[in-house]
Structures are given as structure tokens and as C-alpha cells.
Amino acid sequence: MKRQARGGGPVAVGGASAQAGEPVRAGRPVQLRRRLGRADLKAVPEARREVRELLQHWGRPGRSQIAELLTSELVTNALVHTDDEAVLTAVVGPGVLRVEVRDFMACRPHLRAPDADSDTHGRGLLLVQSLADAWGVRPHKVGKSVWFELGPEAA
């Protein structure tokens, strides 16, 4: 069941992936952390590639592709709808992937119906809502994080 919560270059990559959706080394989750430059849309395919590499042995077929797609949506939103840098964090722990994109703007994202005149705008959060096992927005003193979670198995 889905639930919704209320509420540069690579900086660090740690650990190594393992089979069967459990990429944890010495009890610690595998993590990717990447700073995203202001309005740097080249970071979108780079973030997808880094998530793909992080998840190369994770989950059932298709799960890592869903993670790539949702990551690109969150990264794109942060870079297009804010006027500052952002930070992408992906953590793979026992049984769950959590991807979070933090920006430094207070405005919260809103689900909206896609514009009928546009082929490419207004669908990002709808994709996140429909494909993620859980997702939400977490406010910070400065800015917010938009996140999603996926399990290694289809929900």
C-alpha cells in the first residue's frame, strides 16, 4: 500500500552493492550524495547514471529503472523550479531505497493536472505519486526535501 508523508559533482559514495535487494556493507547502508549546481540541467542525466550504478544489483527487474525515472523527476523539479543549488541523496538499506532531493527554497511542490497544451510539463509529481511506494515533502528551516522510497520488490 502506498503512503504519502506529511509534512557540483558527487560528494560521497560509500559501500558496495550486493544481491537480493540487500546492498549493505558491515551493517551500513550504501549511499550516494551529490551536489547539484544551480540550474545545471546536465546534472539530470548524470544523476540517473549515478543512481543506475548504485542500484546495478538491487531489486527485481524494472525497479532500478523506476528509481532512475523518479530521481530525474525530483532533480529536474529542484533545478527548474528553484533558483539555487540542490543536494541529491540516495540511500540503499535493507529492503528499501530512499532518494531525497533537498533544495533551499521554501515553496512546496504541488500535484497538478498536466497542461493539455504541453507534452512535457506538469507530470513529474504525478509519476512520483503513482510509481513510488511512498513519497513526501519534508520542510527544513531553510528549504525542503522531496523524497521517495522504493522496495526492491514490486509494490
C-alpha positions as CSV (number, residue, x, y, z in Angstrom):
1,M,0.0,0.0,0.0
2,K,1.3,3.4,-0.9
3,R,1.6,6.2,1.7
4,Q,2.3,9.8,1.4
5,A,4.1,11.6,4.2
6,R,3.2,15.0,5.6
7,G,5.0,17.1,6.4
8,G,28.8,20.3,-8.4
9,G,29.6,16.6,-8.6
10,P,29.5,13.6,-6.4
11,V,30.2,14.4,-2.8
12,A,30.4,10.9,-1.4
13,V,29.6,7.3,-2.4
14,G,30.1,4.5,0.0
15,G,29.8,0.8,0.3
16,A,29.1,-1.7,-2.4
17,S,26.0,-3.4,-3.8
18,A,25.0,-7.0,-3.1
19,Q,22.4,-9.3,-4.5
20,A,18.7,-9.7,-3.4
21,G,17.9,-6.2,-2.5
22,E,20.3,-6.1,0.5
23,P,23.2,-3.8,-0.6
24,V,24.6,-3.2,2.9
25,R,28.2,-3.4,3.9
26,A,29.1,-4.0,7.5
27,G,25.6,-3.1,8.6
28,R,25.8,0.3,6.9
29,P,23.6,1.4,4.0
30,V,25.1,2.2,0.6
31,Q,24.8,6.0,-0.1
32,L,25.2,8.4,-2.9
33,R,25.3,12.1,-2.2
34,R,25.7,14.6,-5.0
35,R,25.6,18.4,-5.0
36,L,23.6,19.8,-8.0
37,G,24.6,23.1,-9.4
38,R,22.2,26.0,-9.8
39,A,20.1,25.5,-13.0
40,D,22.6,22.7,-14.1
41,L,20.3,20.6,-16.2
42,K,23.3,18.4,-17.2
43,A,23.0,17.1,-13.7
44,V,19.8,15.2,-14.6
45,P,21.3,12.5,-16.8
46,E,24.3,12.4,-14.5
47,A,22.1,11.7,-11.5
48,R,20.3,9.0,-13.4
49,R,23.6,7.3,-14.3
50,E,24.8,7.5,-10.7
51,V,21.6,6.0,-9.4
52,R,21.8,3.3,-12.0
53,E,25.4,2.4,-10.9
54,L,24.3,2.5,-7.3
55,L,21.5,0.0,-8.0
56,Q,23.1,-2.3,-10.5
57,H,22.5,-5.4,-8.3
58,W,19.4,-4.1,-6.5
59,G,15.8,-5.3,-6.7
60,R,13.7,-7.1,-9.2
61,P,13.9,-6.2,-12.9
62,G,12.5,-2.8,-13.6
63,R,12.8,-1.4,-10.0
64,S,16.1,0.4,-10.7
65,Q,14.7,1.9,-13.9
66,I,11.7,3.3,-11.9
67,A,14.2,4.7,-9.3
68,E,16.1,6.4,-12.2
69,L,13.0,7.9,-13.6
70,L,11.7,9.2,-10.3
71,T,15.2,10.6,-9.4
72,S,15.3,12.5,-12.7
73,E,11.9,14.0,-11.9
74,L,12.9,15.2,-8.5
75,V,16.2,16.6,-9.7
76,T,14.6,18.3,-12.7
77,N,11.9,19.9,-10.4
78,A,14.6,21.2,-8.0
79,L,16.7,22.7,-10.7
80,V,13.8,24.2,-12.8
81,H,11.6,25.5,-10.0
82,T,14.2,26.9,-7.7
83,D,16.9,29.5,-8.1
84,D,19.6,27.8,-6.1
85,E,21.7,24.6,-5.7
86,A,20.2,21.3,-4.6
87,V,21.5,18.1,-3.0
88,L,20.6,14.6,-4.1
89,T,20.9,11.8,-1.6
90,A,20.2,8.1,-2.3
91,V,20.4,5.6,0.4
92,V,20.0,1.8,-0.1
93,G,19.4,0.0,3.1
94,P,17.9,-3.4,4.0
95,G,14.7,-3.6,1.9
96,V,14.4,0.0,0.8
97,L,15.8,2.7,-1.4
98,R,15.3,6.3,-0.3
99,V,16.0,9.1,-2.7
100,E,15.8,12.7,-1.4
101,V,16.4,16.0,-3.2
102,R,16.9,18.9,-1.0
103,D,16.6,22.5,-2.2
104,F,16.8,25.8,-0.4
105,M,13.5,27.4,-1.4
106,A,10.5,27.4,1.0
107,C,7.8,26.9,-1.7
108,R,6.3,23.5,-1.5
109,P,5.7,21.5,-4.7
110,H,2.1,20.8,-5.6
111,L,0.5,18.0,-7.6
112,R,-1.3,19.4,-10.5
113,A,-3.0,18.2,-13.6
114,P,-0.7,18.3,-16.6
115,D,-1.2,21.2,-19.1
116,A,-3.1,19.7,-22.1
117,D,-1.0,22.0,-24.4
118,S,2.3,20.7,-23.0
119,D,3.8,17.3,-23.7
120,T,6.5,17.6,-21.1
121,H,5.4,19.7,-18.1
122,G,3.3,19.0,-15.0
123,R,3.7,15.2,-14.9
124,G,6.7,14.8,-12.6
125,L,5.0,14.5,-9.2
126,L,2.1,12.5,-10.7
127,L,4.7,10.0,-11.8
128,V,6.3,10.0,-8.3
129,Q,2.9,9.6,-6.7
130,S,1.9,6.7,-8.9
131,L,5.2,4.7,-9.0
132,A,6.8,5.2,-5.6
133,D,6.0,3.0,-2.7
134,A,6.0,6.2,-0.5
135,W,6.8,9.8,-1.1
136,G,6.6,13.2,0.6
137,V,7.9,16.6,1.3
138,R,9.9,17.4,4.4
139,P,10.3,21.0,5.4
140,H,13.7,22.3,6.7
141,K,14.5,25.6,8.4
142,V,15.7,26.7,5.0
143,G,14.1,24.9,2.1
144,K,12.7,21.4,1.8
145,S,13.4,17.9,0.8
146,V,11.2,16.0,-1.7
147,W,11.7,12.2,-1.3
148,F,10.5,8.9,-2.4
149,E,11.0,5.3,-1.3
150,L,11.0,2.0,-3.3
151,G,11.3,-1.5,-2.1
152,P,13.3,-4.0,-4.1
153,E,10.1,-5.9,-4.9
154,A,7.1,-4.5,-6.9
155,A,4.6,-2.9,-4.6
